[in-house]
Structure formats: C-alpha cells, structure tokens
Amino acid sequence: MYLFLFSLSEMGLTTPLIILMILFGGFFIVSFFITSPNMDTKGLLRVLYSKPVRKDDGSVEYPDSRKP
C-alpha cells in the first residue's frame, strides 16, 4: 500500500508562512494560559444568569439574582 503524501511546497506552505503560523499558535497558547484563571465557573455563571446594570459612571455591576 502506497501513502498519498503532499510536500509542504505542494500545499503552499513556505518558510515565512510556517514561521507566522507558529508565532500565532504560540500567541494563542500564551494568551489562553494568561486568561484561563479568569474563566472560573462561578464568574461565568454570574455573568450569564444575571442581568447587568450599567451605572452612570459607565461601570457594569452584576447583581446577585438570588436576592428576593
């Protein structure tokens, strides 16, 4: 059985393009690890399930929806 393989040049991947892909991929991984501590379940559910209130100064407050 023969393998059907393309070379990098046949796929249109040049050296600068491969370097650019590696840089953007590295940026994605670094930014994911920087922002992952902020992605906790409690904080996400608070934002998703509550109705935000915008104050006069422009800040946004997420009131607790469990208050009677």
C-alpha positions in Angstrom: 0.0 0.0 0.0 1.4 3.4 -1.0 1.0 6.5 1.1 -0.5 9.6 -0.5 1.5 12.5 0.8 1.9 16.1 -0.2 5.1 18.0 0.3 5.0 21.4 2.1 5.5 23.3 -1.1 2.7 21.5 -2.8 0.4 22.6 0.0 1.6 26.2 -0.5 3.4 26.4 2.8 6.6 28.4 2.6 9.1 29.0 5.4 7.8 32.5 6.3 4.2 31.2 6.4 5.2 28.3 8.7 7.0 30.8 11.0 3.9 33.0 11.0 1.7 30.0 11.9 4.0 29.1 14.7 4.0 32.6 16.1 0.2 32.9 16.0 -0.1 29.5 17.5 2.3 30.4 20.3 0.4 33.6 20.9 -2.9 31.7 21.2 -1.4 29.2 23.8 0.2 32.0 25.8 -3.0 34.1 25.8 -5.0 31.1 26.8 -2.9 30.4 29.9 -3.0 34.1 30.8 -6.8 34.3 30.7 -7.6 30.8 32.0 -7.6 31.8 35.7 -10.4 34.3 34.9 -12.6 31.6 33.4 -13.9 30.1 36.6 -17.4 28.6 36.7 -18.8 30.9 39.3 -17.8 34.0 37.5 -19.1 32.8 34.1 -22.4 31.7 35.5 -22.8 35.0 37.4 -22.4 36.9 34.1 -24.6 34.5 32.1 -27.5 34.3 34.5 -27.7 37.8 35.9 -28.9 41.0 34.2 -26.1 43.5 34.2 -26.8 47.0 35.5 -24.8 49.9 34.0 -24.1 52.7 36.4 -23.8 56.4 35.5 -20.0 56.3 35.5 -20.0 53.6 32.9 -19.1 50.6 35.1 -21.2 47.5 35.0 -22.5 45.7 38.1 -23.8 42.1 38.1 -26.3 41.9 41.0 -26.9 38.6 42.7 -30.1 37.1 41.1 -30.9 35.0 44.2 -31.8 38.1 46.4 -35.6 38.2 47.0 
